[in-house]
Amino acid sequence: MNFRPNGLDMHLVLRPAGQDTYDTIWLENGFLRNDDRYAVIDLEYNPNDNTTKMFMTDREYATALFQPVYGCDPDTDELQIRLVLVSRLADPDELGGQIGIQEAGFTGVYEFRYSPANNSLLVDTWFTVNMVIFRDGVTPPATSTTTSASSPTSTASISDYDFVSCWAEPDDGSRTLTTVYSVTGMTNEICAVDCAGSEYFGTQYSVECWCGSSLAVGSYAAPSTDCSDVCSGDATEICGGRRRLSLYQLKSSNSSATTTTSFASSSSSTTSSSPLTTSSSTSSSTSSSIPSTTPSSISLITSFSSATTSSQSSTSTSTSTASTTLSTSTLTTSTTASTTSTTLTNPTGLPSVGVYSFVSCWAEPDDGRALSAAFEGADDMTLETCAAFCSTYRYFGTEWSSECWCGNELTSGSAAAPLSDCDYACAGDATEMCGGSRRLSLYQNVDWTAPEDTSSIGSYEFYGCVTDRPARTLAASSLTSSAMTLEMCATFCSSYEYFGVEWSVECYCGNDFTAGAALVNSSECSMTCGGNSKELCGAGDRLSVYQLAAA
């Protein structure tokens, strides 16, 4: 990495791309510093690929906040400390995203830029970088001098299966594949064993394994960047994402066509057999962090990519670490805590949790989830933790000891189950029950009232609920905040014809819709806003869209 001075600023560049060069930068309380300059993400925004420049300055711009995490050296597989972007400290903050490099207009010179989470506009010239921490005085080890990445195992063949694509679940809340296992040490290899003989298998949420003979109608190939959750059992592998599967297919069935799979940190490509044209990325991250109490120097390497995981609320980047007993698996795993079946007739905490009352042990539908609006996984899960996470929703349910699911409606096909089916103690409190295998300990806020679409926000009027696939419907500008409201998005998009909110926390702007967008029933935009539970902020792949009122 080289510094290129420009007045009070230092531009971060690689010259030439792919070569590992080292200049000392200090990590202090999550901020990158060189002398009196700090790394910021601002200026030179490119609407074509939705990226913004990162550079060093002593001026007041949106600062980049990083966090050290465990990772693996792509060349040696040895443990190393990597640096992951936590947020862009603006007003409001933008959580997640990734740092990469692009050609800066000078041959062989690449500048550092920022891409927000789930950016579908990135182009082939984008290279995601990996930043590695070394203590001051320690000489960095020799590493590969090529930009070709050591791809995570999720992009390779596993046993009798070939990787297909990052794959999106159907928009109606159902599931692409029908049989599920969950284990705290999940890898793609484990899932391949559990699903042996199935036409397809896919991993999701770091800990889930799904199998099936066919893909559900309405599921579809998704951008590779959507699959960014690392496997709970191997930080070098990718195990899907939020409502996204790392999908594999039996080799004997997928030899009908040859496609190109491109990697985010390499301009080269490899071929594999697949019935679909897909794209995959080599993003890799973990959720276990190393506290940094003293400044450390870091070096930037472009040998493999780094990306943060995502969840419903941008206030959390952790993934599920559920621990269960697999009834049909060849592996031996154990629940985090257990109680005898005799305690299930009246387990503690059953009557109510805050404003929530216990409903029943609740069975998931055969092809999906009973609650699908929001999800959180934690190895210290309790009923109270889940109630707090789902506080803006009508229902919450705990499952697999460590999973928490939220929603305002129960999916068709789900149903009450015998109380004895919910026999998993909560990972964080063995005196409480947290569901079972495909069973939710279901709670309801009986005083909850459904929010309604707001007819107008400032100069904007409600347009309707609009689909946000296969391409981004409003692509001019975007903002992500855990405190998202309609007012916040309207202010951010004030210079545009339309604004839309999605996934409770995402805001998008534009002057027109991308081809393929469609108006759907308003009931499909049912997620409450992260910053105001009385407002609706879209849903998964659904935008609550507002249009500038006619003068």
C-alpha positions in Angstrom: 0.0 0.0 0.0 1.3 3.5 -0.9 0.3 6.9 0.3 -0.2 9.6 -2.4 -0.3 13.1 -0.8 -2.9 15.6 -1.8 -2.9 18.7 0.4 -4.2 17.7 3.8 -5.2 14.2 2.6 -3.4 10.9 1.9 -4.9 8.8 -0.8 -4.6 5.1 -0.2 -3.5 3.2 -3.3 -1.9 0.0 -4.4 0.7 0.2 -7.1 0.8 -2.2 -8.9 -2.4 -4.1 -7.8 -1.7 -7.4 -6.1 1.7 -6.7 -4.7 2.0 -6.7 -0.9 3.6 -3.5 0.3 3.6 -2.3 3.9 3.3 1.1 5.5 2.6 1.5 9.2 -1.0 2.4 10.1 -2.1 2.4 13.7 -5.4 0.8 14.9 -6.7 2.9 17.8 -10.1 2.0 19.3 -11.3 0.8 15.9 -9.9 3.8 13.9 -7.0 3.7 11.4 -4.4 6.4 11.9 -1.3 7.6 10.2 0.3 10.6 12.1 -2.7 13.0 12.6 -4.8 11.6 9.8 -7.6 9.1 10.1 -9.3 6.8 7.5 -12.6 8.2 6.3 -15.2 7.1 3.8 -16.4 10.1 1.9 -16.3 12.1 -1.4 -16.1 10.8 -5.0 -19.3 8.7 -4.8 -19.8 6.6 -7.9 -23.6 5.9 -8.5 -22.8 3.4 -11.2 -21.4 0.9 -8.7 -22.6 2.5 -5.4 -19.0 2.9 -4.0 -17.3 5.7 -2.1 -13.7 6.6 -1.7 -11.7 5.8 1.4 -8.7 8.0 2.2 -6.7 9.4 5.1 -7.3 13.0 6.3 -7.4 15.3 9.3 -10.6 16.9 8.0 -14.1 16.1 9.5 -15.6 13.4 7.2 -17.4 10.1 7.9 -14.9 8.0 9.7 -14.4 4.3 9.1 -14.8 2.1 12.2 -13.0 -1.4 12.1 -12.9 -4.4 14.4 -10.2 -7.1 14.6 -11.5 -10.7 14.2 -10.0 -14.1 13.9 -9.3 -15.4 10.4 -7.1 -17.9 8.4 -4.1 -17.0 6.3 -5.1 -18.1 2.7 -1.6 -19.3 1.9 -0.7 -21.2 5.1 -4.1 -21.7 6.9 -2.5 -20.4 10.0 -4.5 -18.2 12.4 -4.2 -14.5 11.8 -6.0 -11.3 13.0 -8.0 -9.7 10.3 -9.6 -6.3 10.2 -13.3 -6.1 9.3 -15.3 -2.9 8.6 -17.9 -2.4 11.3 -19.5 0.9 10.1 -19.2 4.2 8.4 -19.7 6.8 11.1 -21.9 9.3 9.3 -25.3 10.8 10.3 -26.8 8.3 10.6 -24.3 5.5 10.7 -24.1 2.9 7.9 -23.3 -0.5 9.3 -21.4 -3.3 7.5 -20.1 -3.1 4.0 -16.6 -3.9 2.7 -13.4 -2.3 1.6 -12.0 -3.0 -1.9 -9.8 -1.4 -4.6 -10.6 -0.2 -8.1 -8.4 1.3 -10.8 -8.0 5.0 -10.1 -7.6 6.2 -13.7 -3.9 5.7 -13.8 -2.6 2.5 -15.3 -1.6 0.0 -12.6 -2.8 2.3 -9.7 -5.7 1.1 -7.6 -7.5 3.3 -5.0 -9.3 2.1 -1.9 -13.1 2.4 -1.9 -16.1 1.4 0.2 -19.1 -0.7 -0.8 -22.2 -0.9 1.4 -23.6 -4.3 2.4 -25.5 -6.2 -0.2 -24.3 -4.0 -3.0 -25.6 -5.6 -6.2 -23.9 -3.0 -8.5 -20.3 -4.0 -8.0 -18.5 -4.7 -11.3 -15.7 -7.0 -12.4 -13.0 -4.4 -11.7 -13.8 -4.5 -8.0 -11.2 -6.3 -5.8 -12.1 -6.9 -2.2 -9.1 -6.5 0.1 -8.2 -8.3 3.3 -6.5 -6.3 6.1 -4.3 -8.1 8.5 -3.0 -6.8 11.9 0.6 -7.2 13.0 2.0 -5.8 16.2 4.4 -3.0 15.9 7.9 -4.2 15.3 6.8 -7.5 13.8 7.8 -8.1 10.2 4.8 -9.4 8.2 5.3 -12.9 6.7 5.8 -13.4 3.0 2.5 -13.8 1.2 1.2 -14.5 -2.2 1.8 -11.6 -4.7 -1.1 -12.4 -6.9 -4.7 -11.1 -6.7 -6.0 -14.6 -7.4 -7.9 -15.6 -4.3 -7.8 -18.8 -2.2 -11.5 -19.4 -2.6 -13.6 -20.6 0.4 -14.6 -24.2 0.2 -18.2 -23.2 -0.5 -17.1 -22.4 -4.1 -15.6 -25.8 -4.7 -16.7 -29.4 -5.2 -17.5 -31.2 -2.0 -17.7 -35.0 -2.2 -20.3 -35.8 -4.8 -21.6 -32.2 -5.1 -20.7 -29.1 -7.1 -21.3 -25.6 -6.0 -24.2 -23.9 -7.9 -24.7 -20.4 -6.5 -25.7 -18.2 -3.7 -29.4 -19.0 -3.7 -32.4 -16.9 -2.5 -35.3 -18.4 -0.6 -38.8 -17.7 -2.1 -40.2 -14.3 -1.3 -43.3 -15.7 0.3 -41.4 -17.0 3.3 -41.3 -20.6 2.2 -38.1 -22.7 1.8 -36.1 -23.7 -1.2 -35.3 -27.1 0.3 -37.4 -29.0 2.8 -35.2 -31.0 5.3 -33.1 -29.2 7.9 -30.4 -30.0 10.3 -28.5 -27.6 12.6 -25.2 -28.0 14.4 -22.9 -25.6 16.2 -19.9 -26.8 14.2 -21.5 -26.7 10.7 -19.4 -26.9 7.6 -20.3 -27.6 4.0 -18.7 -31.0 4.3 -20.9 -31.9 7.3 -24.0 -30.8 5.4 -23.0 -32.9 2.4 -22.8 -36.0 4.7 -26.2 -35.2 6.3 -27.8 -34.7 2.9 -26.1 -37.6 1.1 -28.2 -38.9 -1.8 -30.3 -35.7 -2.0 -30.3 -33.8 -5.3 -29.4 -30.6 -3.5 -28.0 -29.3 -0.2 -27.5 -25.8 1.0 -26.0 -24.2 4.1 -27.5 -21.0 5.7 -27.2 -18.7 8.8 -23.7 -20.3 9.5 -25.3 -23.3 11.3 -28.2 -24.6 9.2 -28.1 -27.4 6.6 -31.0 -28.0 4.2 -31.6 -30.9 1.8 -34.1 -31.6 -1.0 -34.8 -33.3 -4.3 -35.9 -30.1 -6.0 -35.8 -26.3 -5.7 -39.0 -24.6 -4.6 -40.8 -22.4 -7.1 -40.0 -18.8 -6.5 -36.4 -19.4 -5.3 -33.7 -17.9 -7.5 -30.0 -17.3 -7.9 -28.8 -14.3 -5.8 -25.6 -12.1 -5.9 -22.7 -13.9 -4.5 -22.2 -11.1 -1.9 -25.5 -12.1 -0.3 -23.9 -15.2 1.0 -21.4 -13.8 3.5 -22.0 -15.9 6.7 -19.0 -18.0 7.6 -19.6 -21.6 8.7 -19.7 -21.9 12.4 -17.3 -24.9 12.2 -14.8 -23.5 9.7 -14.1 -19.8 9.3 -12.6 -20.4 5.8 -16.0 -21.5 4.4 -19.1 -19.6 3.6 -22.5 -21.0 4.8 -25.1 -18.9 3.2 -26.6 -15.8 4.6 -29.9 -14.3 5.6 -32.6 -16.1 3.6 -29.7 -17.2 1.3 -28.3 -20.7 0.7 -24.8 -21.7 -0.4 -26.3 -24.2 -2.8 -24.8 -27.4 -4.1 -26.0 -30.1 -6.6 -25.2 -33.7 -7.2 -22.5 -34.0 -9.8 -24.3 -36.7 -11.7 -27.2 -34.4 -12.3 -25.5 -31.1 -13.1 -23.3 -32.0 -16.1 -25.6 -30.6 -18.7 -23.9 -27.2 -19.1 -20.7 -25.4 -18.3 -20.7 -22.0 -16.8 -18.2 -19.4 -15.5 -17.8 -18.7 -11.9 -16.2 -15.4 -11.1 -14.4 -14.5 -7.9 -14.7 -11.1 -6.3 -11.0 -10.6 -5.6 -9.7 -11.9 -9.0 -10.2 -10.9 -12.6 -9.6 -14.5 -13.7 -12.3 -17.1 -13.8 -12.8 -20.9 -13.6 -15.3 -23.2 -15.1 -17.5 -25.7 -13.4 -20.5 -27.8 -14.4 -23.8 -26.3 -13.5 -27.3 -25.9 -15.1 -27.3 -22.2 -14.2 -25.1 -19.2 -14.9 -24.1 -18.1 -11.5 -21.6 -15.8 -9.7 -19.8 -16.5 -6.4 -17.5 -14.5 -4.2 -14.6 -15.4 -2.0 -15.8 -13.5 1.1 -14.7 -14.8 4.4 -15.3 -13.6 8.0 -15.9 -14.7 11.5 -17.9 -13.2 14.4 -15.5 -13.8 17.2 -13.6 -10.6 18.0 -10.4 -9.8 19.7 -10.5 -6.8 22.0 -7.8 -4.3 21.2 -6.6 -2.3 24.2 -3.3 -1.1 22.7 -2.6 0.4 19.2 -1.5 -2.2 16.6 0.0 -1.6 13.2 -1.7 -3.2 10.2 -0.8 -4.2 6.7 -3.2 -4.4 3.8 -3.2 -7.5 1.5 -5.2 -8.3 -1.6 -4.8 -12.0 -1.3 -8.4 -12.9 -0.4 -11.6 -11.0 0.4 -13.2 -10.0 3.6 -16.8 -9.2 4.2 -19.1 -8.8 7.2 -22.1 -10.9 7.9 -25.6 -9.5 8.0 -28.7 -10.0 10.0 -32.2 -8.4 10.2 -31.1 -5.5 12.5 -27.9 -3.8 11.5 -27.1 -3.5 15.2 -25.8 -7.1 15.1 -23.4 -8.8 12.9 -23.2 -12.1 14.7 -24.5 -15.4 13.3 -26.3 -18.3 14.9 -24.4 -20.9 16.8 -27.1 -23.3 17.5 -26.2 -26.6 19.2 -28.5 -29.6 18.8 -28.7 -33.3 18.6 -29.1 -34.6 15.1 -31.5 -37.5 14.8 -30.4 -38.7 11.4 -26.8 -37.4 11.2 -23.7 -39.6 11.5 -22.1 -36.9 13.7 -22.4 -36.8 17.4 -23.3 -33.4 18.8 -25.0 -32.3 22.1 -27.4 -29.7 23.2 -26.0 -26.8 25.2 -28.1 -27.7 28.2 -30.8 -30.2 28.9 -33.6 -31.0 31.3 -35.5 -34.2 31.8 -38.9 -34.6 30.0 -40.7 -34.5 33.3 -39.9 -30.8 33.7 -41.6 -29.9 30.4 -45.1 -30.0 31.8 -44.5 -26.7 33.6 -41.1 -25.3 32.7 -40.3 -21.9 34.2 -40.8 -18.8 32.2 -43.8 -20.3 30.3 -46.6 -17.9 31.4 -45.2 -14.6 30.1 -42.0 -12.8 29.2 -42.5 -9.1 29.6 -45.4 -8.1 27.4 -45.4 -11.5 25.7 -47.6 -14.4 26.7 -46.9 -18.0 25.9 -49.0 -19.4 23.1 -47.8 -23.0 22.5 -45.1 -25.2 21.2 -45.4 -24.4 17.5 -44.4 -26.6 14.6 -42.7 -25.1 11.5 -44.4 -25.6 8.2 -42.9 -28.4 6.1 -41.4 -26.0 3.5 -40.5 -22.9 5.4 -40.6 -20.9 8.7 -43.5 -20.0 10.9 -41.9 -16.6 11.6 -39.6 -15.1 9.0 -39.5 -11.3 9.5 -36.3 -11.3 11.6 -33.7 -13.8 13.0 -31.0 -13.7 15.6 -28.7 -16.5 16.8 -26.7 -16.5 20.0 -24.9 -19.1 22.2 -26.4 -17.3 25.3 -30.0 -17.2 24.1 -32.8 -16.8 26.6 -36.5 -16.0 26.3 -35.8 -12.5 27.5 -33.1 -12.0 24.9 -35.4 -13.0 22.1 -38.3 -10.9 23.5 -36.0 -7.8 23.5 -34.8 -8.5 19.9 -38.4 -9.0 18.6 -39.9 -6.1 20.7 -41.5 -4.5 17.7 -43.2 -7.7 16.5 -46.4 -9.4 17.4 -44.8 -12.8 17.8 -41.4 -14.2 18.9 -40.3 -17.8 19.1 -37.1 -19.6 20.2 -35.8 -22.8 18.5 -32.8 -25.1 18.5 -31.8 -23.7 22.0 -30.1 -20.7 20.5 -32.3 -19.3 17.6 -34.7 -16.4 17.9 -37.4 -15.7 15.2 -39.8 -12.8 14.9 -42.9 -11.9 12.9 -46.3 -10.3 12.8 -48.0 -13.3 11.1 -47.7 -17.1 11.4 -47.0 -18.7 8.0 -49.6 -21.0 6.6 -48.9 -24.6 7.3 -47.4 -23.9 10.8 -49.5 -25.3 13.7 -49.6 -25.9 17.4 -47.6 -29.0 18.5 -47.5 -31.0 21.8 -45.7 -29.1 24.5 -43.3 -32.1 24.9 -41.9 -31.4 21.4 -40.3 -28.2 22.8 -37.7 -30.0 24.9 -34.6 -27.9 24.3 -33.3 -25.8 27.2 -32.2 -22.3 26.3 -28.5 -22.0 25.6 -28.3 -19.1 28.1 -30.6 -20.4 30.8 -31.2 -24.1 31.4 -34.4 -23.3 33.4 -36.1 -22.0 30.2 -37.4 -23.8 27.2 -36.2 -22.6 23.8 -38.1 -24.8 21.3 -36.9 -28.0 19.7 -36.1 -29.5 16.4 -38.3 -27.5 13.9 -40.3 -26.4 16.9 -40.8 -22.9 18.3 -41.5 -21.9 21.9 -44.0 -19.3 20.6 -45.0 -16.1 22.4 -47.4 -13.3 21.5 -47.9 -9.7 22.5 -51.7 -9.6 22.8 -51.7 -5.8 22.9 -49.8 -5.4 19.7 -51.5 -3.4 17.0 -50.5 -3.6 13.3 -48.9 -0.5 11.9 -50.4 0.9 8.7 -48.8 2.4 5.6 -48.2 6.1 6.2 -50.0 8.1 3.5 -47.5 10.9 3.3 -44.0 11.8 4.6 -43.1 15.5 4.1 -43.3 16.1 0.3 -43.7 12.5 -0.5 -46.9 10.4 -0.9 -47.2 6.6 -0.5 -46.8 4.9 -3.9 -47.0 1.2 -2.9 -45.2 -2.0 -2.1 -42.7 -2.7 -4.9 -40.5 -5.8 -5.6 -36.8 -5.3 -5.3 -35.4 -8.1 -7.5 -33.8 -9.3 -9.7 -32.0 -6.0 -9.8 -32.1 -3.1 -7.3 -35.3 -1.2 -8.0 -34.0 2.2 -6.7 -30.2 2.3 -7.4 -29.1 5.9 -7.2 -28.2 6.1 -3.6 -28.6 4.1 -0.4 -28.4 4.3 3.4 -28.5 1.7 6.1 -29.3 2.4 9.8 -30.6 0.4 12.7 -32.6 3.5 13.6 -34.3 3.8 10.2 -37.6 5.6 9.9 -39.6 6.9 6.9 -38.6 10.4 7.8 -34.9 9.6 7.9 -35.1 8.0 4.4 -37.2 10.9 3.0 -34.6 13.4 4.2 -31.7 11.3 2.8 -33.5 11.0 -0.6 -34.9 14.5 -0.7 -33.3 15.3 -4.1 -34.9 12.2 -5.8 -38.3 11.4 -7.2 -38.7 8.2 -5.2 -37.5 6.7 -1.9 -38.1 3.2 -0.6 -37.4 1.4 2.6 -36.7 -2.3 2.9 -35.7 -5.0 5.5 -36.6 -2.5 8.3 -33.2 -0.7 8.1 -32.4 -0.1 4.5 -33.2 3.1 2.5 -32.9 3.5 -1.3 -33.3 6.5 -3.6 -33.9 7.0 -7.4 -35.6 8.9 -10.1 -37.0 5.9 -11.8 -37.5 2.1 -11.3 -35.1 -0.5 -12.7 -36.7 -2.8 -15.3 -38.4 -5.7 -13.7 -39.8 -3.9 -10.7 -43.5 -4.7 -10.0 -46.2 -3.3 -7.7 -47.5 -5.9 -5.3 -50.1 -6.1 -2.5 -49.3 -3.6 0.3 -49.6 -6.5 2.8 -46.3 -7.8 1.5 -44.5 -4.8 3.0 -45.0 -5.8 6.6 -41.8 -5.2 8.5 -41.7 -2.4 11.0 -39.0 0.3 10.8 -35.9 -0.2 12.9 -36.3 3.2 14.4 -40.1 3.4 14.7 -42.3 0.3 15.3 -45.4 2.3 14.2 -44.1 2.6 10.7 -43.7 0.0 7.9 -40.4 -0.3 6.2 -40.8 -2.9 3.5 -39.8 -6.6 3.8 -37.4 -9.0 2.3 -37.0 -7.9 -1.3 -40.0 -5.6 -0.9 -39.8 -1.8 -0.8 -42.3 0.5 0.8 -42.0 3.2 -1.9 -42.9 6.9 -1.7 -43.1 9.3 -4.6 -42.5 13.1 -4.6 -45.9 14.7 -4.7 -46.9 16.8 -7.8 -46.4 20.5 -7.3 
